[in-house]
């Protein structure tokens, strides 16, 4: 079986595991193939509706606790500017935690990354 068929069957298995009626989707691998690397390239799944994206991201937390899916993360596609803002905020969070502040986390509020207190 070739890589595209393996990836497609894996995505279909994911949909079945999180009880989502299989939507229409397109699949591709990101990055350049490097046979010497042990890291696998990310899989990009394009869906036809924004509502389905929200539903899948919400349900993905349920499955990542199982052994087969442990270590796999799910995220939405971001623009270059969004990725840069996320990188800056993540570095800011790291700096603040290293400076001694406690109970901070990065949280998206209305689509914008913010550093908030995680102490409750």
CORFEN-V559672 format. One record per backbone hydrogen bond with DSSP energy under -1.0 kcal/mol. NH is the residue of the N-H (numbers start at 1). CO is the residue of the C=O. E is the energy in kcal/mol with one decimal. If there is no record, write none. Layout:
# CORFEN-V559672
nh = (NH | NH)
co = (CO | CO)
e = (E | E)
This chain:
# CORFEN-V559672
nh = (6 | 7 | 8 | 9 | 10 | 11 | 12 | 13 | 14 | 15 | 16 | 17 | 18 | 19 | 20 | 26 | 28 | 30 | 37 | 44 | 46 | 53 | 54 | 55 | 56 | 57 | 58 | 59 | 60 | 62 | 64 | 66 | 72 | 83 | 84 | 85 | 86 | 87 | 88 | 89 | 90 | 91 | 92 | 93 | 94 | 95 | 96 | 97 | 98 | 99 | 100 | 101 | 105 | 107 | 109 | 112 | 114 | 116 | 118)
co = (2 | 3 | 4 | 5 | 6 | 7 | 8 | 9 | 10 | 11 | 12 | 13 | 14 | 16 | 15 | 46 | 44 | 42 | 34 | 28 | 26 | 49 | 50 | 51 | 52 | 53 | 54 | 55 | 56 | 59 | 60 | 63 | 69 | 79 | 80 | 81 | 82 | 83 | 84 | 85 | 86 | 87 | 88 | 89 | 90 | 91 | 92 | 93 | 94 | 95 | 97 | 96 | 116 | 114 | 112 | 109 | 107 | 105 | 103)
e = (-2.0 | -2.8 | -2.5 | -2.3 | -2.0 | -2.3 | -2.4 | -2.1 | -2.0 | -2.3 | -2.1 | -2.5 | -1.8 | -1.2 | -2.6 | -2.0 | -2.0 | -2.5 | -1.5 | -3.7 | -2.9 | -1.3 | -2.2 | -2.2 | -2.5 | -2.7 | -2.3 | -2.2 | -1.6 | -1.2 | -1.5 | -1.8 | -1.7 | -2.4 | -2.2 | -2.4 | -2.4 | -2.3 | -2.5 | -2.5 | -2.5 | -2.1 | -2.4 | -2.6 | -2.4 | -2.6 | -2.4 | -2.5 | -2.2 | -1.4 | -1.2 | -1.9 | -2.4 | -3.1 | -2.7 | -1.5 | -2.6 | -2.6 | -4.0)
